[in-house]
Structure formats: C-alpha cells, structure tokens
Amino acid sequence: MKKMLALLLAACLAAGCTACGGTSGDSGGGRTGSGSDGDAEKDQEVGASSGGSKDSGNGMTEISLWTYPVGNWGNSVVVAGLISDFMQKYPKIHISVKYLDYATGDEEVREAIEEGRAPDLILEGPERMVADWGNKGLMADLSDLWEEEQMSDNVYENVRNACRHRNGEYYVYPLCMTTHCMAINYDMFEAAGALKYIDEENHTWTTDGFVNAVKTLKDDGQEKVGVIFCGGQGGDQGTRALVNNLYGGTFTDPEHAEYMINSEENIRALELLQGMDGISFEPDIVGQDEVAMFCNGELAMAFCWNVSLEVSQTAMNPEREFDIFPMAFPTSDGEPSLQGGIWGFGVFDNGDEARTEAAKTFIKFMTEDEKQYIKSVQTAVYWPVRDMEDIYVNDDIMREYSIFTKYMGDYYQITPGWAQARTAWWQMLQEVGEGRPAAQAAETFVKTADEAAEAALE
C-alpha cells in the first residue's frame, strides 16, 4: 500500500533527488514537478491578456517571480493556476515566472544581480535570502508583513529566527518546511533481530541502540551497514545531523556566530563513527550515491533521506523487495534535533516602490488566508510553518513523515561563512576516515569555517 501511494504521488511529480545531489543547497530536494512540456526551466508569462507594461500608463504593474524547484512550485502548469487565482483578485498586477534548478539557479541569480535585473520575487530558503543576498544588502525588509499578518504570530520560533537577519530585518516570509531524517531497511533489521533497538511508534532510537543495531547487523553478515559519504557536499545535511545528534552536539553556537564541531560532544561522535565496524567513510560518494546503494539493498541504513526520496525512489524502483522505514537520528537523550529545510518568499530591493508593494501583495495572497495558504503549502508538498491541523489527512505517506516536524532543530544554515563551512565539512570527514585524530580534524574545520564567517562580516 505504501508503494502504491508513493507511485500515485510520483505520477504527478518528477523523480528529483536534489537534496542529495552534488551541487544543491540543503533546501533542494523538494518533490520536483515539471511543466506540461517537460521543461521546468523555461520562462513563463502569466497575467492579463492586455499585456500591459509598467511604462505604458495603463495602471498595470509588472513583476517577476523566480522559483527554485520546491515541490510543484517548479511545475509551470500548477504555478499558472496559482497565479491565475491571484490575478482574479489583482488583475492590475502582471507576473512573469522563471523556473530555476539547483544546478544552475545560483549562477543565474548572480548574473541577474550583477546586470541589474534581479527578480522582484524569489522562492527559496533563508540560507540564500538571509545569509547570502540579505547579508549583501540586496533584499527588501519584509518586517511589515510580519507585523500585518495575524497568522505570522503562529509561525514556529525557530522558523521565525531563521527568516530574520542579525540586523533585525526580515528577508523571508516563510511558506513551508520539512525535516530531513534517515532510513533503515526494515526487512534487514527484522531478519537480523535488530528491530528491538528502535522505537517504531516514535521513529526514534538511542545512541546505544544504534551501536547495538550496527553490531547485530554486522554479525549477521551485512558487510556495509552504513556509510559516511564525503565526496562532496551533496546530502551533507545527513552526516551533520548524525554527528550532532549522537551525543547532543550542535553545529554552531545559538547566535550563529561561531562553529562548534570541535566541542567535546561532536568529537566524541566522530570518534565513535571512526571506530565502528560496519560504518565506513567513503570519500568517493555523495548522498545521492548512498541513497542508490541503500535502495538497491547494499546498505542497511541511509543517512541522507526525506519524504521526497520515499516517493521518488519508489517510483524509480517499484519492484523493490524491502520496506523502507524512516527514522530520526540516534540520540543519547532520546530527543532528536533534525536538520530542517525552510522555504519562503523574498523580495529583491530593486528601487521600485510599486513593484515592491506588488510583490508583497502576492506574498500576502499566498499566505494570509488559511484556505489559500494550505493550497500554497500543499503545492510545495511539505508542511506548514505554523501550528495548525494536519493538512494531509488523506495522504498516509505525508502523515507518516509528519512525525518528524516536531523534531526540527535550530536552522543554523544562516551562519556567516556557510558556503565555505560546507566544503570544510566533507573535507574534515575525509580526514577522519583516513585516520586523522577527530579532535585535530575538528579544530581544522572550525578554524576554516570561523575565518570564513569573519570574512563574510567584514
């Protein structure tokens, strides 16, 4: 039944695995849709048939929306329907849409900024809009939206914090969120007698349970129980969450000013993984490769996993002969803190007040009314950023994965120097895998990442 549901979902969504690919950001990997012509990157114009221009004197305001492939927000047909709804209420605002991908999207935005043609609206996450473009002074302050919209009072605090720059301005109005998790081969665990180490009801387990499960599976003949992939940054949200959760470490300090991988808790976790029989460090693969190995039955567990992969991998491998069971990362205290993804709208400060106000009007339309907000979130195929009733009552897969949203931890991807820290992370894992003392490798990481953070603030 679970496979059938995944296949039905996948019929409407492309089998994208961006979150575990080689060049995407953490926020990649939504269930990526494609346009009716199969080209989700083309520009699309949606608006009034009069084709009015902001310079034609007919009262029309033209704005542009660029959207990364966040679920069906990358599907031109679906987005056209959403904009049509908007146009019925605001016929004087004309919207053109450009669909980005995570392989080339950042470069396209960079070029547009340099050439003075940045989009008015963009749909992505805080790691770009706050930590990158916002830090460079390119984004419009959306604080007035946070003050106007009553629903914003219910936005989860960790989401709110991620959308606000250290200068106090908000550069993101959030739409949806997810939490990345890991997964186990349920059948393999059952055959080896390792299911006793997991809490199936809550999808959690302890660090001791994880260690015992790996040993049990290894003793049962499973050569590679799990792998620490470190061939690049693809899927690194999984390895970060694994290390941080094992003994309660954090990736940065609470103020997102310094990196904390050299803490006692994180070093202890790295040392544990370094010495575990059945867990191998793999410098030649990234998360996407690990996912493929797991789905082919070569591994007992995958550290790079989320709901989109449940759907896409089932669609690509409908004859898979084992059940995939999603899990939170193992923790010493039973309280996992999962790596999250947040997506929302931002407005580039293009110096045109009319276009800025039109962009804000679009954001309010998509997020203010609860019925429309639910439609906007379901288009992303993720979860609300606000405390509200289950919006996926008829979707067993989404309901199963919704258990992880309560475990979402600190969104530290807005820390200065983030891009350089991601590179330093997989390089550090390679060093640990080669036998370098974990404490030394962690110190090198922190030195590199903190220097990048200091440079970003100059």
N, C-alpha and C positions, 0 to 999 in steps of 0.2 A: 504494500500500500504506500509506504514511504517513497519507494522508487517511482511509482505511478504518479504521485503528486508532484515529485520533482520533475518528471518528464513533462507533465502538463504545464508547469511553470516555465520550463525551459523552452517550450514551444513558442512562448511569447518573448523570450529573452535570449540574446546571443550568449554563447558559452564563453564568457570572459573570465579570465583569471588574473586580472591586472594587479591585484594586491600582492600576488606572489611572483610577479614578473620581474624583469631585470632593472627597469628604469622608472617605475612609477613611484608616487608618494605613498605614504601609509593609507591615505584616503582613497586610493584606487581600489579596484576590485569589486565595485558595485555590480549588481546583476545588469550587465550592459546590454541595452537594446540597440537595434539597428533600424534605420529608416526603411520605408517600403521599397526603396530602390537598392537597398543593401549598402548605401553609402552614408554612414552616420557622420562623416566629417564635412559634408558639403554645407554651404551657407543656405539659409532658408529665410525667405521673407514672408512674414505673416502680418496682416494688418488690413487697413481699409482699402477697398478697391480703388478709391480715388488716387492712391499712391502719392498723397500729399507730402511735401517736404517742409522741414523746419524753416526753410528760407522762402517758401512760396507764398507766405502771407495768408494761408487758409486756415490757420489755427491748429494745424497738426504739429505734434512733437514726435520726432523720430529718435528712437533709442535702440541700442544694440545689446543683445544678450549672448554671451559666450558661455557655454556649459560643458564642463567635463562630463564623462560618461557615468553619471551617478544613477544607476538603475535605468529606468526608462526615460530619465531626463536626457539620455543620449539617443532617444528614439524620436526621429523627426515627426512621425505621424502622431505619436502621443503628445508631444510638446505642442504641435499645431492645435490640438484640441484644447489644451490648457490655455493657450494664448487666445484662441477663439472665444473662450469663456470670458477672459479678461476684456477683450475688445467689445463684447456686448455691453459691458458696463462703462468702458472708457474708449469710445470709438475715436477719440482725438489723439490717441497715443498709438503710434505705429512701431512695431517691433521687428527687427531682423535678428535671426538666430544663427550662430556659428557653433558647430559641434566639434569639440576638441577631443583628443585622446591623450593618454598619459605618456605616450612615446614622444610625441612632438608638440603637445599643447603648451608646455612651459616655454619652449623656444618661440612659438607663435605669439604668445603673450608678451615675451620680452621684446621681440621685434616691433610689435604694435606700440608698446610703451615708448621705445626709442624713436619711433616715427611719428609720435603724437596722435595715434589713432587707437588708443586703448578703448576697449568696450565700455559702455556705460554700466552694464550689469554683468556679473560673473557668478557662476555657481561652482563653488569648490569648498575648501576647508580652511580653518584658521592657520594651519602651518604655512600656507601661501599668503592668505589675505592679511593675517596679523604679523607673523614672524618675518615675512619677506616683503611683499608690496606695502603693507602697512608700516613696517619699520622704515621704509624708504620714503614715507610721506606721500604715497600715491593714492591712498584710499580716502573716501569721504567718511566723515564721522556719522554713524547711524544712531547715536545716543538718543535722538528724538524719537526714533521708532520704539526703542526700549521703554521710553517714558510714556508714549502714547498707547501702546497696545497692552490691554489688560492681560492677555494671555501670556505675555512675556514674564509676568510675575510668577508663573508656574514653571519656568524653564529651570532645569536642574542646575544646581550651583556650579558643578564642575564644567558644564557646558557654557554657562554664563561667563565664567572666568576665562575660558579659552577664547571667547569672542572679543575680549577686552584687552587692548594694548596696555602696556605698563604706564602710558601717559594718561590713562583713564578713558580714552575714546574707544568706542565700539566700531570695529571694522567689518563685523559679520553679524547678520541676523540669521540665526540658525533655523534649519528646516528639519533635519533628521539626524539620526545617529545609529551606530552599531557597535558591537564589541567583537573583537577577534578572539578566537578560542583555539583549542587544539582538538584532536580527534583520535579515537582508538579503533582498531579493528576488533569489533565486539566478538566475532566468532573466534578469533585467535586468542583473545583473553579468556573466553569461556573454555576453550579446549585445553588451555594451559592451567586452568584453575586460578586465574588472576583477577576474576571479577570481584572477588571478596575484598580487593583493595580499593574499590571505587564506591562512591555513594551514588547509586544510579538515579535516585529520586532528585537529588540536587545537582547532579552532574559535576561533583567536586571530589577531590581526594587530597590526602595529606602528602607531605614530602616523604615520610616513611613508607606510605602506601605506594608511592611512585617508585621508590627504590626497590621495594619488595616485588612489585609487579615486573620491573625490568629484569630482576634476577630470576624470577619464576619463568618468564618468557625465554630468557637466555638458556636456562637449564632445560627447558622444554624443546630446545633445538632451534630457536629463532636466532639466527646469526646477527642480524641488524635489527634491534628493537626500535631504535630511533636514531636520527642523525641531526647533528648541529650543522646546518648548511651555512657556509660562509664564503661563497664565491662572489658575493656582491651584496647590494642592499635589498634585493628583491625578497620580500617576505620577512624582513628583519623584525617586524613587529612581534613575530612569534618567538624568536630567540631572546629578544629583550624581555618579553613577559615571562618566559620560562626562568631566566636568571633572576629577575626581580622578585618573583613570587616564591621561589624555593625557600628562602629564609627571611622574607619580609623586607627586602631592599627596595630602593627607589632609584629611578634613573637620574633624576635631578633633585635639587632642594625644592621646598614648597614654593619658593618665589621664582622658580625657573631662571635662576641666575647662574648656578653652578651645577656641574655634572657630578654624580655621586657613585659612579661604578666602582670606585676604589674603597667603598665602605666595607666594613667587616662582613656584613650580610651578603653583599654581592660577591666578594672574593671567596667566601665560603661556598657559595653556589657554583661558581666557576670551577673551584677545586673539586667539588662533588662530581660535576659532569665530566671533568677531565679524567677522573679515575674510575668512572663507571664502565664495567664490562657490559657491552650491549649498546652503549651510546657512543657513536663515533663522530669526530669532527671531519666534515667533508669540505675542503677548500675549493672544489671544482663545481659545486652545485649551488643553486639559489632555491628559494622557496617553491617556485613553480616545479622544479625538478623533484623536490621532496614530495610534493603533492602527487605527482605522477607515479613515483615509486610506491607511495602509500596506497594509491588507488589500484595499482597493479598487484597488490598483495605482498610486496617486498619488505614492507615495514609494518610493525605492529602499531605505530602511532605516528601522527603528523603534528608538528608544532605550528605550521602555517595552515590555518583553517578559519573559515567563517561560513555564514549561511549561503553566500553566493557560490562557494565551491561545492557545497552539498548539491545544489541544483545543477551547476554546470558539469561537474564530474559524473553525476548520474546520467546526464544527457549524453555525454560522450562515451560512457561505458555502461549502457543499460543492462548488460549481461553480467555485471559484477556479482560475484557469488558470496559476498560477505556484507554484513551490516556495518555501517559507519555510525559510531556513537560519539557525539560531540561532548567535550569535556572542558571545564575550566582548568587552568594550570595548577599543579600541585602546590600547596602552601603548608607552612609549618603550623599555622594557627587556624586553618580551615576557612579563612576569609580571603578569597582571591581578589586581586586587583587587576582587571583586564585592560589591555590596550584598546582604546576606543577610536572610532572614526566619527568625525562630525562634519556635516556638510551644510552649507547655507549660502545666502546671497550677500554679495558685497557690491559696492558702487565705487568705480574709479572716479576720482575728483578731476573731471575734465574741464572745469571752469565754466560750465554752462548750467546756471541755476535751474532752468526749465527742464533740462534733461535729467538733472539730479533728482528733482521732485517727481518727474515721471517714473524714474527708476524706483524711487521709494514707494510710489503708488502701486507699482507692480508687486513689490515685496509684501506690502500690506494686504493686497488682494489675495496672494497665495498663502498667507499665514494668519490673517486676523480672524476670519470667520472659521469656526470649528469644522464645519462640513467641508469647506474648500481646503482647509489645512490638512484634513485627513486624506483627501484626494491627492494633494500635493505630496504628502509623505508616502502614500501607497504607490505613487508613480516612481519614487526612488527605491521602493521595495526594501526599506529599512524601517526604523521605529521613530516615534515622536521624541522630541527633546523636552517634552512637557509631561507632567504627571496627568495621565488620562486613561480611560478604559481601553482595553485591548481592541485594537483596530483590525486584527487578523483572526477573528473568531472562527472563520471557516477555512483557515489555512493551517493544517497540522504542522507543517514544517516551520513556518514562521512562529507559531506558538511554541514549538519545542525550543527554538533558538532564543525566543524572547526571555527565557530564564536568565540569560547571561547579561542582559542590560542592567540588572541591579548590581552587577559586579564591576561596572565600568569604573576605572580608576582615574587618576589625575591625567589630564591631557597635557603632557609635557612637550609636545612637538612644537610649541611656540617659543621654546628656549632659544635665545640667540646662538648662532653658530650651528644650527640644527643640521644643515646640509653636510657640513664637514664632520659633524659628530656621527652621522650615519655611515660615512665612509670609514671613519676611525673604528667604528663598532665591529664591522666584519673583519677588518684587518686585525683587531685585537683577538677575535675568536680564532683566526688562523694561527696566531702566535700561541695561544693557549693549546690549540690542537697539536701544534708542533712540539709541545713540551715546555714552553717557557713558563716560569712560575706565574700563577694567576695574579698575584699581587703586583708583580712588575709590569705585566701586560696591562693591568687596570690603571696603573699610575701613568703609563704612556698614553693611554686613551684619554684620561682626564686632562692631562697636560695639553694634548692636541685640541680637545673639544673646548676647554676653557679659553685657550688662546683665540680660537675662532669666535667664541662668544664675546670676548673683549674687543676684538677687531670689528665685529658687527655693530657694537655700540659706539664706536668712535665717530 
